[in-house]
Amino acid sequence: MNIKIYIINLVRSAHRRKHIVKQLENVNIPYCFVDAVDGKSKNIEDFTDYNKNTINITGKDLKPTEIGAFLSHKKAINQGVIEKTDWVIILEDDVVISPYFSDVIKYLKQAPKDCDCLRLYVRGGDFTARPSAINKRSTYANWGGALGYAINRNGMDKFVASSDNFYIKIDNFLFGHWLHNMVVYE
């Protein structure tokens, strides 16, 4: 099984890159960095994929940094498609790698057939600290948090097919089953 880790990192955040490399020293999975799309000094009009004509869940436009985040995750998922990986683990550069991270790899190798995506990290929580609690997502409470997830070939294809002309944050999009029909476990 071909599993690879992609770490989303802003080029200007070298300190975060160093920090996560140190954490990945004992993880026996190939990883690479995906240069994040930096929206900090841009305007909404600079992003042609962003659909500013659609009302966002919040009722207002995304910030350029949120658009950059969406495009960064899209870039990482597209890289997984290009490299023909079975599973891609996508991590933002500020996650803390759990000592149970190897359990995630074991799980991916025997994940249920309907599992397209597995949430690993969310704001205020760490999936890998409780690896035995994997279940199909049935509620949409705490649906944000795209800090880390694993996505398989089928999930990548669903994401790519539905992510053009986006209008919501990556967190809401990725875990919004009604947008792309991905089956998400957590």
Phi, psi and chi 1 to 4 in degrees:
 res  aa     phi    psi   chi1   chi2   chi3   chi4
   1 MET       -  133.3  179.5  174.0  -74.5      -
   2 ASN   -95.4  104.7 -176.4    5.8      -      -
   3 ILE  -119.1  134.4  -58.7  172.7      -      -
   4 LYS  -138.8  149.3 -167.2  166.1 -176.7 -179.2
   5 ILE  -104.2  130.6  -60.9  171.4      -      -
   6 TYR  -114.7  127.8  -65.0  131.2      -      -
   7 ILE  -110.3  120.6  -56.8  150.0      -      -
   8 ILE   -83.4  123.5  -63.5  172.0      -      -
   9 ASN  -145.8  130.2  173.2 -104.4      -      -
  10 LEU   -71.1  133.9  -73.0  165.0      -      -
  11 VAL   -54.4  -36.2  173.1      -      -      -
  12 ARG   -75.5   -2.5   63.3 -179.2  159.1   84.1
  13 SER  -107.9   59.2  -64.5      -      -      -
  14 ALA   -61.8  -33.1      -      -      -      -
  15 HIS   -63.7  -36.9   63.1  -72.9      -      -
  16 ARG   -69.7  -38.4  -75.6 -173.0  172.9 -167.9
  17 ARG   -60.0  -47.2 -176.0  179.1  -69.3 -124.2
  18 LYS   -59.6  -43.8  -88.8 -175.0  178.0  176.5
  19 HIS   -62.2  -44.2  179.0   70.4      -      -
  20 ILE   -76.7  -31.0 -160.1  158.2      -      -
  21 VAL   -60.7  -43.2  164.0      -      -      -
  22 LYS   -59.7  -40.7 -179.7  106.6  176.0  103.1
  23 GLN   -68.7  -29.7  -67.6 -177.3   73.3      -
  24 LEU   -86.3    2.0  -71.6  167.7      -      -
  25 GLU   -55.6  -36.0  -74.8  175.8   -8.4      -
  26 ASN  -100.3    5.5  -61.8  -39.6      -      -
  27 VAL   -92.9  120.9  174.4      -      -      -
  28 ASN   -92.4   49.4 -161.1   18.8      -      -
  29 ILE  -130.2  136.4  -63.2  -69.6      -      -
  30 PRO   -62.7  142.2    9.1  -11.7      -      -
  31 TYR  -138.6  159.1   67.0   88.1      -      -
  32 CYS  -150.0  163.8   67.3      -      -      -
  33 PHE   -97.5  142.5  -74.1   89.5      -      -
  34 VAL  -111.8  119.2  173.3      -      -      -
  35 ASP   -65.2  119.4  -69.4  -19.8      -      -
  36 ALA   -68.5  152.4      -      -      -      -
  37 VAL   -80.9  116.7  176.0      -      -      -
  38 ASP   -89.9  108.2 -165.2  -15.3      -      -
  39 GLY   -93.0   -0.4      -      -      -      -
  40 LYS   -56.5  -41.7 -172.1  173.4 -177.1  177.8
  41 SER  -105.9   23.6   61.6      -      -      -
  42 LYS  -113.4  167.6  -63.9 -170.4  177.5 -168.8
  43 ASN  -109.3  160.5  -63.8  -48.6      -      -
  44 ILE   -55.1  -38.6  -69.0  174.1      -      -
  45 GLU   -63.6  -17.6  -67.2   75.3   26.0      -
  46 ASP   -73.6  -13.5  -63.6  -28.7      -      -
  47 PHE  -108.1  107.8  -60.9  102.2      -      -
  48 THR   -76.8  -23.6   57.2      -      -      -
  49 ASP   -78.9  -16.9  -70.5  -10.5      -      -
  50 TYR   -80.0  127.7  175.2   61.1      -      -
  51 ASN   -94.8   88.0 -176.2   -9.6      -      -
  52 LYS   -77.0   -3.1   62.3 -177.3  178.4 -169.3
  53 ASN   -88.9   -3.1  -62.4  -41.5      -      -
  54 THR  -107.0  137.5  -58.0      -      -      -
  55 ILE   -69.6  126.3  -62.4  -66.7      -      -
  56 ASN   -74.3  160.6 -176.3  -43.2      -      -
  57 ILE   -55.0  -37.5  -70.5  172.8      -      -
  58 THR   -82.0   -9.5   62.7      -      -      -
  59 GLY    83.3    8.3      -      -      -      -
  60 LYS  -141.1  164.3   55.8 -173.0  174.3 -173.9
  61 ASP   -65.0  153.7  -81.6  -40.4      -      -
  62 LEU   -70.5  154.1  -64.5 -178.0      -      -
  63 LYS   -76.6  152.3  -61.3  173.4 -168.9  167.5
  64 PRO   -54.9  -33.3  -29.2   37.6      -      -
  65 THR   -68.5  -34.0   52.7      -      -      -
  66 GLU   -71.1  -35.6  -67.1  168.2  -31.4      -
  67 ILE   -65.8  -43.1  -63.6  169.0      -      -
  68 GLY   -59.0  -40.5      -      -      -      -
  69 ALA   -63.1  -45.1      -      -      -      -
  70 PHE   -58.3  -49.1 -170.1  102.3      -      -
  71 LEU   -65.5  -29.8  -66.8  171.9      -      -
  72 SER   -67.6  -43.7  -60.8      -      -      -
  73 HIS   -66.3  -40.1  -77.5  -95.3      -      -
  74 LYS   -61.4  -40.9 -175.3  174.8 -179.8  175.4
  75 LYS   -61.6  -43.2 -174.1  176.1  179.6 -177.8
  76 ALA   -65.0  -44.5      -      -      -      -
  77 ILE   -65.2  -41.4  -69.5  170.7      -      -
  78 ASN   -60.5  -35.9  -78.6  -29.1      -      -
  79 GLN   -63.7  -39.5 -171.5   64.8   33.0      -
  80 GLY   -62.2  -38.9      -      -      -      -
  81 VAL   -64.0  -47.5  170.2      -      -      -
  82 ILE   -60.3  -42.2  -69.7  165.8      -      -
  83 GLU   -83.2    0.2  -66.5 -175.3    8.6      -
  84 LYS    55.2   44.3  -61.1 -178.6 -178.4  -13.5
  85 THR   -78.3  152.7   55.7      -      -      -
  86 ASP   -77.6  -44.2  -64.2  -45.4      -      -
  87 TRP  -136.1  141.0  -79.1   93.5      -      -
  88 VAL  -120.7  130.8  171.7      -      -      -
  89 ILE   -99.8  118.5  -62.1  170.2      -      -
  90 ILE  -108.9  122.9  -63.3  177.0      -      -
  91 LEU  -123.7  137.3  -56.4  174.7      -      -
  92 GLU   -78.0  153.4  -68.0 -179.0    5.1      -
  93 ASP   -72.1   -1.1   61.7    3.3      -      -
  94 ASP  -107.6   11.5   57.7  -13.9      -      -
  95 VAL   -75.1  160.5  -61.1      -      -      -
  96 VAL  -108.2  120.6  175.0      -      -      -
  97 ILE   -72.1  123.6  -55.6  -64.8      -      -
  98 SER   -73.5  150.1  166.2      -      -      -
  99 PRO   -65.9  -13.7   10.4  -15.5      -      -
 100 TYR   -96.4   15.2  -56.7  104.2      -      -
 101 PHE   -58.4  -33.5 -165.5   77.9      -      -
 102 SER   -62.9  -26.3   61.6      -      -      -
 103 ASP   -65.1  -32.1  -70.3  -12.6      -      -
 104 VAL   -63.2  -44.2  171.6      -      -      -
 105 ILE   -61.5  -44.7  -53.3  -52.7      -      -
 106 LYS   -59.1  -42.7  -70.5  176.7 -163.4  168.9
 107 TYR   -63.7  -44.0  178.9   79.9      -      -
 108 LEU   -60.1  -34.2  -64.7  178.8      -      -
 109 LYS   -69.4  -18.9  -69.4  179.9  177.9  178.7
 110 GLN  -131.4   26.1   54.1 -168.8  -35.8      -
 111 ALA   -61.7  149.6      -      -      -      -
 112 PRO   -56.7  147.6  -20.7   29.8      -      -
 113 LYS   -58.6  -30.4  -64.8 -138.9 -177.8  -72.4
 114 ASP   -84.3   -3.7   70.3  -21.6      -      -
 115 CYS   -77.3  113.4  179.5      -      -      -
 116 ASP   -94.8  -29.3  -65.1  -38.8      -      -
 117 CYS  -150.4  142.0 -176.2      -      -      -
 118 LEU  -125.9  116.3  176.7   64.2      -      -
 119 ARG   -72.3  127.9  -82.6  174.5   38.2  140.8
 120 LEU  -105.4  -43.1  -59.3  176.6      -      -
 121 TYR  -131.7  138.7  -62.2   88.7      -      -
 122 VAL  -133.9  161.0  -64.0      -      -      -
 123 ARG   -61.4  128.1  -60.4 -146.5 -172.6  -81.7
 124 GLY    80.6    7.9      -      -      -      -
 125 GLY  -154.1  158.7      -      -      -      -
 126 ASP  -136.5  103.6  177.5   -0.8      -      -
 127 PHE   -55.1  -42.8  162.9   83.7      -      -
 128 THR   -72.2   -5.2   55.4      -      -      -
 129 ALA   -81.8  -13.9      -      -      -      -
 130 ARG  -137.4   61.0   49.9  179.8  172.9   78.4
 131 PRO   -64.7  -15.9   21.3  -29.5      -      -
 132 SER   -80.4   -4.8   60.9      -      -      -
 133 ALA   -98.1   37.1      -      -      -      -
 134 ILE   -80.9  124.1  -60.3  168.4      -      -
 135 ASN  -143.3  157.2  -66.4  -58.8      -      -
 136 LYS   -65.5  138.0 -172.1 -177.2  -75.3 -170.3
 137 ARG   -71.0  122.4 -170.8  165.7  174.5   77.6
 138 SER  -123.1   -8.7   58.4      -      -      -
 139 THR  -127.3  157.7  176.5      -      -      -
 140 TYR  -115.8   23.2  -68.9   95.5      -      -
 141 ALA   -70.0  146.2      -      -      -      -
 142 ASN    50.3   56.8 -175.6   21.1      -      -
 143 TRP   -89.4   -1.2   60.0  -42.8      -      -
 144 GLY   -88.0  179.3      -      -      -      -
 145 GLY   100.0   81.5      -      -      -      -
 146 ALA   -98.5   35.2      -      -      -      -
 147 LEU   -66.8  -32.5  -64.0  173.2      -      -
 148 GLY  -165.5  137.9      -      -      -      -
 149 TYR  -161.5  160.8   52.2   95.3      -      -
 150 ALA  -113.4  137.5      -      -      -      -
 151 ILE  -135.2  133.1 -173.6  167.4      -      -
 152 ASN   -93.9  179.9   67.8   11.8      -      -
 153 ARG   -53.0  -47.7 -164.4   90.8 -159.3  109.6
 154 ASN   -62.8  -44.1 -167.6   44.7      -      -
 155 GLY   -64.2  -40.3      -      -      -      -
 156 MET   -61.1  -43.7  -73.5 -176.5 -101.1      -
 157 ASP   -62.4  -42.1  -69.7  -17.6      -      -
 158 LYS   -64.1  -40.8  -72.2  178.2  179.7  179.7
 159 PHE   -62.9  -50.5 -179.6   94.5      -      -
 160 VAL   -60.4  -41.2  169.5      -      -      -
 161 ALA   -67.6  -20.1      -      -      -      -
 162 SER  -118.7    5.8   59.2      -      -      -
 163 SER  -102.1    1.1   62.6      -      -      -
 164 ASP   -72.9  149.3  -72.5  -20.0      -      -
 165 ASN    55.3   46.1  -96.3  -20.0      -      -
 166 PHE   -73.0  159.6   66.3   93.1      -      -
 167 TYR  -144.8    4.1   57.4   93.2      -      -
 168 ILE  -129.5  165.6   60.9  175.7      -      -
 169 LYS   -60.9  153.8  -66.3 -176.3 -161.3 -179.7
 170 ILE   -58.4  -39.0 -176.7   62.8      -      -
 171 ASP   -57.6  -49.0  -49.1   39.8      -      -
 172 ASN   -69.7  -39.1  -57.3   45.3      -      -
 173 PHE   -67.1  -50.2 -179.0   87.0      -      -
 174 LEU   -60.4  -38.5 -170.3   60.6      -      -
 175 PHE  -104.4   18.1  -56.1  117.1      -      -
 176 GLY   -98.4   87.3      -      -      -      -
 177 HIS   -49.6  -37.5  170.9   78.4      -      -
 178 TRP   -67.6  -14.0   58.5   92.4      -      -
 179 LEU   -87.5  -30.4  -64.6  165.9      -      -
 180 HIS  -141.2   -4.4   44.3   58.7      -      -
 181 ASN    65.0   24.1  -66.3  -44.2      -      -
 182 MET   -74.3  142.6  -93.6 -165.2  -82.2      -
 183 VAL   -94.5  117.4  177.2      -      -      -
 184 VAL  -108.4  132.5  179.1      -      -      -
 185 TYR  -109.5  158.0  -81.5   63.6      -      -
 186 GLU  -147.7      -   57.5 -175.0    3.5      -
